[in-house]
Amino acid sequence: SNTSITFSGSDVITIATGGSTAATFNADQTTTFSGAISGTSATFSTTIATGGASVTGSNSGAFGYSASTTGDHSFALGYDPTVSGDHSFSFGYQGTVSGNHSALISLDSTARTLSDANTLSIMGGEVGIGTLSPGDELHLRANNPAIRFDDTDGGYARVMGVSGNLYYQADEGNGESSSFHRWDVDGTDNVMRLNSTGLGIGTTSPTDIIHISTSSNSVGRFESTDATAY
């Protein structure tokens, strides 16, 4: 037969088929495959653990130093990650996920625990979309990059950057009526509102380009430190 399993020194196991090495299981708890891993199904019906990892959950996997998965259908990847929640995932440094249907991505060397269910958390570092060198916590790079807010009740709004300018677009698709921009400050609602008629300060229904409504005797103040200003 051209298929063989060989046990050699230093606790190395080699599996060969067709006269060629197919896989080598090394003493340092690493596994080397000579070709692609494939099968008749895209799913695993068992557990996978390597690199000092441990898996007790069913249909789960763990890769990396001290990676551990006890939840079912879950995965841990990185340095000392732990996943006890079901259908959950941890990537990076010492990320612990105990919530079900949750994922934690750690981008620095701080140990963290995600206990909430149905949650995705990206912690530490910066996230780039369209860039490999993000300069802030969230960095979008594209031709006219935009963030879109799509309401399931109808209509959508966007914040978009165009040539260094910032666009705030309420109901950009014009799918709703009487749309507006609203500013709330320190727990006070509708401090200022902008709609297609004008800007309302102290009123939610401006009737002119600028409409100020207040119970105070002082309606507005313009102050300059320049003595020659007028």
Phi, psi and chi 1 to 4 in degrees:
 res  aa     phi    psi   chi1   chi2   chi3   chi4
   1 SER       -  148.2  173.3      -      -      -
   2 ASN   -94.4    5.7  -69.7  -32.4      -      -
   3 THR  -106.1  133.8  -59.6      -      -      -
   4 SER  -150.3  154.2   64.2      -      -      -
   5 ILE  -120.9  122.8  -59.6  177.1      -      -
   6 THR  -117.4  130.1  -55.7      -      -      -
   7 PHE  -105.1  118.9  -60.9   86.6      -      -
   8 SER  -120.3 -176.0   56.8      -      -      -
   9 GLY   -60.0  161.4      -      -      -      -
  10 SER    61.6   28.6  -58.1      -      -      -
  11 ASP    58.8   42.4  -60.4  -38.1      -      -
  12 VAL  -101.3  131.9  175.4      -      -      -
  13 ILE  -115.4  128.7  -57.4  174.5      -      -
  14 THR  -120.4  130.9  -58.3      -      -      -
  15 ILE  -110.7  124.8  -60.9  177.5      -      -
  16 ALA  -124.3  142.9      -      -      -      -
  17 THR  -142.1  143.4 -178.0      -      -      -
  18 GLY    64.3   23.4      -      -      -      -
  19 GLY    82.8    0.3      -      -      -      -
  20 SER  -123.4  149.4  -59.5      -      -      -
  21 THR   -68.4  127.9  -61.9      -      -      -
  22 ALA   -98.9  -40.0      -      -      -      -
  23 ALA  -154.5  147.0      -      -      -      -
  24 THR  -128.3  125.0  -57.7      -      -      -
  25 PHE  -103.0  112.8  -60.7   85.1      -      -
  26 ASN   -94.6  163.2  -56.1  -64.2      -      -
  27 ALA   -67.8  -24.6      -      -      -      -
  28 ASP   -84.2   16.3   61.8   -2.0      -      -
  29 GLN    67.7   27.7  -61.8  178.9  -37.3      -
  30 THR  -109.9  154.0   61.5      -      -      -
  31 THR  -125.4  131.6  -56.6      -      -      -
  32 THR  -114.1  126.9  -57.3      -      -      -
  33 PHE  -108.8  138.7  -63.9   92.6      -      -
  34 SER   -82.4  -15.0   61.0      -      -      -
  35 GLY  -142.4 -169.4      -      -      -      -
  36 ALA   -72.2  150.5      -      -      -      -
  37 ILE   -92.1  120.3  -56.8  174.2      -      -
  38 SER  -143.4  167.3   61.4      -      -      -
  39 GLY  -165.9 -176.3      -      -      -      -
  40 THR   -83.8   -9.2   57.6      -      -      -
  41 SER  -131.9  150.5  174.9      -      -      -
  42 ALA   -86.2    2.8      -      -      -      -
  43 THR  -117.8  156.1   60.7      -      -      -
  44 PHE  -101.0  138.0  -67.9  100.7      -      -
  45 SER  -101.2   13.0   60.0      -      -      -
  46 THR  -144.0 -169.6 -175.7      -      -      -
  47 THR  -104.0  154.4   59.9      -      -      -
  48 ILE  -129.3  130.0  -58.6  175.2      -      -
  49 ALA  -145.5  137.3      -      -      -      -
  50 THR  -155.5  165.3 -173.1      -      -      -
  51 GLY    69.2   35.9      -      -      -      -
  52 GLY    81.7   11.8      -      -      -      -
  53 ALA   -84.3  163.0      -      -      -      -
  54 SER  -136.4  141.9   64.8      -      -      -
  55 VAL  -135.5  125.2  175.4      -      -      -
  56 THR  -118.5  -17.2   57.6      -      -      -
  57 GLY   -73.8  155.1      -      -      -      -
  58 SER   -83.0  145.1   64.3      -      -      -
  59 ASN    52.4   43.3  -61.1  -62.9      -      -
  60 SER  -125.8  171.4  -63.8      -      -      -
  61 GLY  -146.7  157.7      -      -      -      -
  62 ALA  -150.6  129.3      -      -      -      -
  63 PHE  -132.1  133.1  -73.3   83.2      -      -
  64 GLY   120.6  171.8      -      -      -      -
  65 TYR   -63.9  119.1  177.2   80.9      -      -
  66 SER    57.5   23.2  -65.9      -      -      -
  67 ALA   -66.1  139.8      -      -      -      -
  68 SER  -140.9  133.1  173.5      -      -      -
  69 THR  -130.8  116.4  -55.3      -      -      -
  70 THR  -109.4  -16.0   59.0      -      -      -
  71 GLY   -76.9  157.1      -      -      -      -
  72 ASP   -84.1  142.3  -65.2  -23.0      -      -
  73 HIS    56.4   42.2  -50.3  -77.8      -      -
  74 SER  -127.5  171.1  -64.1      -      -      -
  75 PHE  -148.9  139.3 -162.4   82.9      -      -
  76 ALA  -127.0  131.9      -      -      -      -
  77 LEU  -141.6  125.3  174.0   64.2      -      -
  78 GLY   133.8 -151.2      -      -      -      -
  79 TYR   -98.8  109.5 -179.0   90.6      -      -
  80 ASP    57.2   40.1 -162.6   21.4      -      -
  81 PRO   -82.2  151.3   32.1  -33.2      -      -
  82 THR  -133.7  130.5  -59.1      -      -      -
  83 VAL  -127.4  114.7  179.7      -      -      -
  84 SER  -109.2  -15.6   58.4      -      -      -
  85 GLY   -76.0  154.2      -      -      -      -
  86 ASP   -83.4  144.1  -65.0  -22.7      -      -
  87 HIS    56.9   41.3  -51.4  -80.6      -      -
  88 SER  -126.5  172.1  -65.8      -      -      -
  89 PHE  -150.1  140.6  172.0   75.9      -      -
  90 SER  -133.9  131.0  177.8      -      -      -
  91 PHE  -129.9  132.2  172.0   83.1      -      -
  92 GLY   113.5 -147.1      -      -      -      -
  93 TYR   -96.0  118.2  179.8   91.1      -      -
  94 GLN    43.8   47.8  -69.7 -171.3  -28.1      -
  95 GLY   -94.0  124.9      -      -      -      -
  96 THR  -107.6  126.6  -61.8      -      -      -
  97 VAL  -121.4  113.1 -179.8      -      -      -
  98 SER  -108.2  -15.8   57.2      -      -      -
  99 GLY   -77.1  148.6      -      -      -      -
 100 ASN   -80.0  147.1  -65.1  -28.9      -      -
 101 HIS    57.1   41.6  -54.0  -78.9      -      -
 102 SER  -129.6  159.7  -68.4      -      -      -
 103 ALA  -141.4  137.3      -      -      -      -
 104 LEU  -124.8  125.7  172.2   61.2      -      -
 105 ILE  -115.9  116.6  -59.9  175.7      -      -
 106 SER  -104.0  123.1  -60.9      -      -      -
 107 LEU  -107.7   11.2  -58.0  178.4      -      -
 108 ASP  -142.1 -164.8   59.5   12.8      -      -
 109 SER  -106.7   35.9   56.9      -      -      -
 110 THR  -105.1  128.3  -59.5      -      -      -
 111 ALA   -73.8  136.6      -      -      -      -
 112 ARG  -142.4  160.5  -63.0 -179.6  174.9   88.3
 113 THR  -129.2  127.3  -62.2      -      -      -
 114 LEU  -107.2  110.5  172.6   58.8      -      -
 115 SER  -106.2  -15.3   56.2      -      -      -
 116 ASP   -73.1  146.8  -69.8   -8.9      -      -
 117 ALA   -86.0  157.6      -      -      -      -
 118 ASN    54.2   46.9  -53.0  -59.7      -      -
 119 THR  -133.8  138.9  -59.5      -      -      -
 120 LEU  -115.1  123.0  167.4   63.4      -      -
 121 SER  -124.3  129.5  -67.7      -      -      -
 122 ILE  -113.6  114.2  -58.2  174.9      -      -
 123 MET  -117.5  139.7  -56.7  -63.1  -63.5      -
 124 GLY    75.8  156.2      -      -      -      -
 125 GLY    68.1 -157.0      -      -      -      -
 126 GLU  -136.0  152.1  -63.1  164.6  -22.5      -
 127 VAL  -114.0  125.5  176.0      -      -      -
 128 GLY  -112.1  130.1      -      -      -      -
 129 ILE  -115.0  110.7  -59.8  177.0      -      -
 130 GLY    87.5    5.7      -      -      -      -
 131 THR  -146.0  146.1  175.7      -      -      -
 132 LEU   -95.3   -3.1  -63.9  175.2      -      -
 133 SER  -131.2   68.9  -57.4      -      -      -
 134 PRO   -63.9  140.7   22.3  -32.3      -      -
 135 GLY  -104.8   -2.9      -      -      -      -
 136 ASP  -143.8  177.3  -73.8  -68.3      -      -
 137 GLU   -55.4  -38.7  -75.2   77.5   10.6      -
 138 LEU  -133.0  122.5  177.6   60.1      -      -
 139 HIS  -128.3  116.3 -176.7  160.4      -      -
 140 LEU  -103.0  132.2  -81.5   66.2      -      -
 141 ARG  -130.8  119.4 -174.4  176.0 -172.2  -86.3
 142 ALA  -168.7  176.7      -      -      -      -
 143 ASN   -77.0  108.6 -178.5   25.6      -      -
 144 ASN    59.8   63.3  -58.7  -24.0      -      -
 145 PRO   -62.9  144.0   24.7  -34.5      -      -
 146 ALA  -145.9  152.9      -      -      -      -
 147 ILE  -114.0  129.1  -61.4  176.2      -      -
 148 ARG  -111.7  135.3  176.0  166.6  169.9  153.4
 149 PHE  -114.5  105.9  -55.5   90.4      -      -
 150 ASP  -103.8  114.8 -150.1  -27.0      -      -
 151 ASP   -85.9  128.0 -167.0  -21.3      -      -
 152 THR   -67.2  -16.6   56.0      -      -      -
 153 ASP   -83.0   -8.6  -68.1  -26.8      -      -
 154 GLY   126.1  143.6      -      -      -      -
 155 GLY    81.7  162.6      -      -      -      -
 156 TYR  -150.5  158.5   69.5   91.3      -      -
 157 ALA  -129.6  158.3      -      -      -      -
 158 ARG  -140.7  151.9  -71.8 -167.2  -55.2 -174.7
 159 VAL  -118.1  124.1  177.6      -      -      -
 160 MET  -136.9  143.5 -177.3  168.7   61.5      -
 161 GLY  -105.1  127.1      -      -      -      -
 162 VAL  -132.7  111.0 -179.5      -      -      -
 163 SER    53.0   41.3  -59.1      -      -      -
 164 GLY    84.8   -7.6      -      -      -      -
 165 ASN   -93.5  153.9  -57.5  -57.3      -      -
 166 LEU  -113.9  124.6 -167.2   58.6      -      -
 167 TYR  -108.2  129.5  -71.0   27.4      -      -
 168 TYR  -108.4  116.1  -63.8   93.3      -      -
 169 GLN  -118.7  108.7  -58.9  171.1  -33.6      -
 170 ALA   -94.8  128.1      -      -      -      -
 171 ASP    51.6   52.9 -168.5   20.9      -      -
 172 GLU   -58.5  -33.4  175.3   63.4   11.5      -
 173 GLY   -82.5   -0.3      -      -      -      -
 174 ASN    55.0   41.1 -163.0   27.4      -      -
 175 GLY   -92.5   -9.7      -      -      -      -
 176 GLU  -124.6  162.8  -59.0  -65.8  -44.5      -
 177 SER  -105.2  154.2   60.8      -      -      -
 178 SER    57.8   43.3  -56.4      -      -      -
 179 SER   -77.1  158.7  -60.1      -      -      -
 180 PHE  -158.8  165.1   54.9   84.2      -      -
 181 HIS   -99.7  137.1  -65.3  -92.4      -      -
 182 ARG  -130.2  137.4  167.2  176.0  156.2  172.3
 183 TRP  -117.7  123.6  -74.3  -97.1      -      -
 184 ASP  -112.1  137.2  -60.9  -17.7      -      -
 185 VAL  -132.6  130.7  179.7      -      -      -
 186 ASP    50.9   40.7  -67.3  -24.7      -      -
 187 GLY    82.2   -1.2      -      -      -      -
 188 THR   -96.8  123.7  -59.3      -      -      -
 189 ASP   -80.5  151.6  -63.9  -18.5      -      -
 190 ASN    53.1   44.2  -74.7  -57.5      -      -
 191 VAL   -62.2  -35.8  172.5      -      -      -
 192 MET  -150.0  141.8 -173.0  163.6   60.7      -
 193 ARG  -139.7  135.9  179.8  179.1  -71.2 -156.5
 194 LEU  -120.3  123.7  175.3   66.8      -      -
 195 ASN  -130.1 -167.0   60.3   22.5      -      -
 196 SER   -70.2  -16.0   57.8      -      -      -
 197 THR   -83.3  -46.7  -60.7      -      -      -
 198 GLY   174.2 -163.8      -      -      -      -
 199 LEU  -103.6  122.5  175.9   64.8      -      -
 200 GLY  -107.2  126.4      -      -      -      -
 201 ILE  -116.3  114.8  -59.1  175.0      -      -
 202 GLY    83.0    4.8      -      -      -      -
 203 THR  -143.7  144.8  175.6      -      -      -
 204 THR   -94.0   -3.5   60.4      -      -      -
 205 SER  -131.9   73.0  -57.1      -      -      -
 206 PRO   -62.7  139.3   23.7  -33.9      -      -
 207 THR  -111.3    3.1   57.3      -      -      -
 208 ASP  -145.4  177.9 -144.3  -36.8      -      -
 209 ILE   -57.7  -43.5  -65.0  174.8      -      -
 210 ILE  -128.3  123.6  -62.4  178.6      -      -
 211 HIS  -130.1  114.3 -177.4  164.2      -      -
 212 ILE  -112.3  128.5  -59.4  174.8      -      -
 213 SER  -127.4  124.9  176.6      -      -      -
 214 THR  -154.5  153.0  177.7      -      -      -
 215 SER   -89.9   -3.3   59.7      -      -      -
 216 SER   -81.6  154.4  171.3      -      -      -
 217 ASN   -69.7  -21.5  -68.5  -31.6      -      -
 218 SER   -98.7  119.2  175.9      -      -      -
 219 VAL   -94.0  -38.4  175.6      -      -      -
 220 GLY  -155.9  159.3      -      -      -      -
 221 ARG  -144.4  132.5  178.7  170.4  179.0  170.0
 222 PHE  -121.9  121.4  -57.8   87.2      -      -
 223 GLU  -130.1  136.7 -176.8  174.5  -25.5      -
 224 SER  -132.8  141.5  172.7      -      -      -
 225 THR   -85.8   -3.9   57.7      -      -      -
 226 ASP   -87.4  116.2 -174.9   -8.5      -      -
 227 ALA   -65.7  -22.2      -      -      -      -
 228 THR   -92.6   -1.6   63.5      -      -      -
 229 ALA   -71.5  150.8      -      -      -      -
 230 TYR  -151.0      -   63.6   90.2      -      -
